[in-house]
């Protein structure tokens, strides 16, 4: 039996192929367990479904989950940008104004609203992806390799602040390496 505390921010560190993705897929219900059960308590969330309460962002490629219809060099081919939505459109209607204001301020989203998604730098794109996901008010946010190719300090500080304000638990996956940034997490598990 293993328990992850409701307020624990954890890092799962291991080599490629070490089982990090399988662990996450099991947590989000993609694969059933052969034996045992996974029990969740998403209180004070109104709904208790994994789908509503656990969100997963993989920062594997340039656009990640932002939209897979864009290609890397499209950023430099202006004629291909006509049909590309801007950040404001991609965020859609936002119901929680208080959360919106806090997220926009923490991640400096306001100046990006009228930019096309393909014109964002990798750091801006990460902030957009985090903002869009956090606007859904998840209880658990799982991020695959969030600090690669970015200034970890500039991302971690606002992320931890928002997690505290919104009562969101962070689970970060990372490859093996000298990421001292994970020392700020409550628990580090090495696979």
N, C-alpha and C positions, 0 to 999 in steps of 0.2 A: 504494500500500500504506500502510495506517495501522495503528498498533499502540497499543493501550491497555495500559499496564503493569499487572501483576497487583495491585500495591499502590497504584496511582494512584486517588485519589478525584477525580472530574471533575464539572464543572458544564457544562451545555449551555444557553446563554442565547440567546434569540431572540424575535422577535415572534410573535404568534398567527399560525398558518398558515405559519411559517417552516421547518417540516420536522422539528421536535423529535419529535413523535409518530411520524412515519414512520420516523425513525431508530431509535427504540425498538422499533417493531413489526418492523423488519428485524432488530434484534439478538435479539429473542426468537423469531424464526422465523415470525412471522405472514405475512410477505411474502418470497417468494424473490428472490434477486438475479438480475439479467439476466446479469451476468457477474461473474466472480471468486467468491471463497468467504469465508466467515467461519469462522475457526478459533478454537476455545476450548481453554483448558487450565484445568480446574477443580481441578487438584491442590491439596490432598490429598484432595479429595472422592472418596468411594467410587464414585459414579456420575458419568458425564460428560455426562448429558443436560442440555439447556438448561432444560427444565421443572423439574428438581430443583434446579438451581443458580442460576437467575436469577429473581428475584421482582420484581414491578412493583406499585407502589402509586400510584394517582392520587388526589390530594387535591382533586378538582374540586368536590365537593358536600359537604353536611353529613355524610352517612354514608358516602360513598365506597364502598369495597368491603366495608364492615362488613356491610351487609345492605341490599339494595335494596327490601325489603318495608316499610320504614318511611318515613313522611312527616314533613316538617319540623315541623308543628304538633302531631304526636302527642306531642311532649315535654310539651305543656301540657294535653293531654286525658287525664287520669288514667284514665278508664274504658277507654281503648284500650290500656292497658299490660299487661293481664292475660296476654296470650300472648307478651309480649316477653321474650326470654331475658336473663339477666344476664351479666355479663362472664365469670364463672367458667365458665358453661355454654358460652359462645362460644369460650373458649380450649380447651375439651375436655381430653382426657388429654395430659399433658405428660411426655414420656419422659426428657428430659435435665434432671435436677434442678439441676445446677450452672448450666446456662444459664438456667433458669427463675429461680433465685435472683438471678443477676446482672441479668437484664432487669427483674425486678420491683423490684429495688432502684434501678437506674438511672432507670427511668421512673415510679417510685412507683405501681405497679399494685396493690399489696396493698389499699389503701383503696377501690379501685374494684371489687373482685371481686364484691361483692354488689349493685352498682348495675345497673340496667337500661340496656341499650345506648342507648336514646333519651334517657336523662337525663344523658348525658355532655356536657360542654362540648366545643367544637371542639378545644381543646388536649388534653383527656383522650382524646378519640376518636382523635386522631393518635397519641398514646402507645400506646393500645390496639392500633391497626392496626400500628404498628411492632413492638410486642412480639409480637403474633400471627405476623407475618411472620418476624421474626428467630428465633422458636422453631423454624422449619423449617430453620434453619442454611443460608441461601443463601450462595453465594460472591459473588454480585453482587446488590445491592439498588438498583433503579432507582426513584426517587421523582419524581413530577411535582408541582412546586410545593409542596414540603413546608413552606416557611417563610412562606407567605402567611397572613395573619390569625392569626399566633401569634408569641410572643416567640422569635425565631430562636435567640438565645443559649441559652435554656433547653432547646431541642430539639437544637441542633447539638452541644453539649458531650457529653451522654450518648450521642448517636448516634455521634460520632467515637470515644469511649471503647469502645463496644461493637464498632464496626467493627474496631478494633485488636485487641481481645481475641479476636474470633471470626474474624479474617482475612477479613472481608467487605469487598468493594469497593463504594463508594458512587458512584452516578451520579445527579446531581440535574438536573432540567429546570426552567427558570425563564423567565418573560417578561423582556423588557428592562426595566431599571430600575436604581435605585441600590442593589441588594442587595450591600453590601460583605461580607456573610457569605460569599459565594463566594470571596473572596480567600484563605480558609483551605484551599481545595481545591488539589490538585496542578496541575491544568490547567483552564483555562476556555476553552471553545470558543464562539464567537459565530457564530450562523447568520444 
